[in-house]
Amino acid sequence: MERLTQSGRRRAGYTLIELIIVMAIISVLIAVAVPIYTRSIQRSKETVLHQNLFNLRTVIDEYTFDKKAAPQLWISAAFLQHQCAGRKNRLTARLPIF
């Protein structure tokens, strides 16, 4: 924008109010976009976790079918309970404890 100064010369630039308004609009847009982005990232991580649990279940079922016996447990129940104790969310709440 061009403005006239007191001496009659033209001056290019924006006023401080215009810059503050633009910064306020940008900050409102960021405040709206960040929670949406973090929720979508969390959902994608949960989807990957569900898919990995499904694949693990499929492998265990195939092993059980082929060997006619359940696989040996390499991780003790106490270790699983210790690992899942601090994480209380809807995914770890469904994990089986052996």
N, C-alpha and C positions, 0 to 999 in steps of 0.2 A: 504494500500500500504506500502511496506517496502522500505526504502531508506537507503543508507549507509551514515553515518556521516563522518566527517574528521578523526575521530579516527578509522574508519573501522567497527564500530558496526552498527548493523541493527536497524532502528528506524521505528516503525509503526505509521501511521497517514496520514492525508491529509494536503495539503498545504493551505494557506489562499486563494489563487486564486481559487482553486477547490471549496472551501466552498462558496466563493462569487458567483461563476458561478451557483452553485446549488441553492443558495438563489434567484438569479435573475430569474432562470427558474421557480421556484416555485411561485415567485411574479407575473410573467407574466401569469401563469396559473390561479392564483387567480383573477387577474385583468380581465381576460376573463370570468371566471365562475360567479363572483358575479353579474354583470348586468343581465345575463341570469336567474340566480336564483331569483333575485328580480322581474323581469318581470313575471316569472311563478307564483310567489306568488301573485302578483297583479291580474293576470288573474284569478286565482282560487278564490280570494276574489270577483271579479266582477261576476264570475259565480254563486257564492253563493248568491250574492245580486240579480241578475236577477231571480234566482229560488225562492227566498223569495218574490220578487215582483209579480211573476207569481202566487205563492200560495195565496198571499193576494188577488190578483184580482179574483182568482177562488172562494175563500171564500166569497168575497163581492157579486159576481155574484150569488152564491148559496143562500145567505141570501136574495138578492133581489128577486130571483125566488120564494123562500118559503114564504116570508112575503108580496110580491107584493108591496114593498116599499123599497126605498134606506135606508141604515143604517144611523143613526144620526151621524153627524160629532162631534167627541169628541175633535178634534184638530182644532184650528182655522186656517184660511188661513194666518193670520199675523204671527203666530208661525212657520208655515212651511216655509214661505218666510224668516223669520229671521234665521232659522236653515240652510237653503240651500244657503243663500246669500254668505257665505264664501267659499263654496265648489263649484267651477265651474269646473266640468268635464263632460264627456259625459253621465254619469249615472244620476247625479242630474239634468242635463239640461232637461231630459225627465220626471222627476217626475211631476205629475199633481198638480196644485195649485187649491184648492177648493174655 
